[in-house]
Amino acid sequence: MRSGELASLAGVTVRTLRHYHAIGLLAEPPRSENGYRSYGPEDLLRVLRIRQLASLGFSLDKIGPMLDELDAERAGEGILSGDTPSASVDGLLDELDRTLARQIEHLERQRATVARLRQGELTADYPERAANALGALRAFEERSGVPGMLDAALLQDDWLAMGIAAHLYSDAELAEIERVFRAIPERGLADEYRRLGALYDALPHDASAGEREVAIEAGMAFLERLSDCFDPANWLKPDTDCDRLLEQAAASGFNEAQLAVSDELFWRFTRRLAERAGGR
């Protein structure tokens, strides 16, 4: 048989046969005088057995050892011998069973996610782990009637930044976002949040040092009332590329004074969290 005939009988492609040869799963057959590979019935059976093991879930790198073990068990006894697997074969079957169990667990999680998507609890293009943080932001806006990002209106650029954060932030960072935006309305701080936002928005680019200090102190007072919601580890770690990108996005609409106040507020509050973390 030539490659095309064997492939047709075995239900595979010629390219698949070439791959089996390349990885050593199928031995190279002799070639005819015109240079074509010449396969025999034993090659066809080998490919059929490979297909069967693959259909059970064995990866190609496991199929070779599995066939070797089965062949060793059956040496001289025929292809249907070996009703009780040897320890080696049984070990391979145990490994496959564990792999399939993990796949089933993954599929069950995916089905549960699909169910939540149907119920509107999640959105398909954002990771499930970010659902609580995004839900807290939306609930905060609906309940408070104010923007859901500190020191900025929730405009297109802010949603862009939050969308990136939803994908790239760690679980701890997302949990912190959720805690903060659930705590603001629960602690009756929505009005103070609104006043703080108005204060920052009203800062002119040439705001005096005194005006800037008033805004910084107001921001510190507000954050202090939420300090237990913040995890110092999220603030004290070195900035990542993602952090720098999101900082640039958040600052894109700020004037000179607003940028300076925001940077100083971040620095002072980070230092305060560091002092508390060091005093534990």
C-alpha angles and dihedrals in degrees: 000000000000124000094266094051093048092046092051093050093046095045096240135107128258087243089058090053090052090051091051089053092047094054095041096248093120121036119235109258123220117274126237123236092271091055099254120134111256114210128195134204090270090061091051091051090048092054092045091052090049090053092050094052091045090053089057090056103262113147117232092251089058096043094069095056090042092055091046091053093047092048091050091051093049099043106142094353104085134255096285097052125105101063091170111056118236120242091262094051091043089053091053090049091050090052091049091049091053091048092051091048090055091048091050091050090051092049091049090053090049091051090050089051091050089052090053090048090054090051092051094245093121139025119233097228097053127068117260092234089064094053096094094050093047090044091052091052093050093045090049092054093046094046099040103030091223133108117280102226125077115251095358141070114251096252130154093280091052092051088049090054093045091048091055091046090051089060101036107030118100121250089255093054092048090048089053091053090051093049094050098048094044091049097052096068093031090058094043093248099129094100092048089049090052093050091048091051091050091049092053094044091053095054108115119221090251096047113159123248089255093053090049092050091051090054093047094050091048090052092048092050091052095047091047089062088057099036094115089062093061123085110215090211089066092053101039099050119101114270116263127211087259091054092051092048092051092047090054091048093049092048097047094098098042125106123223096274094044090051092050093048092047092050093047092047091051092048095048095046092047089052090049091052090047091053091051093046090050092050096056 
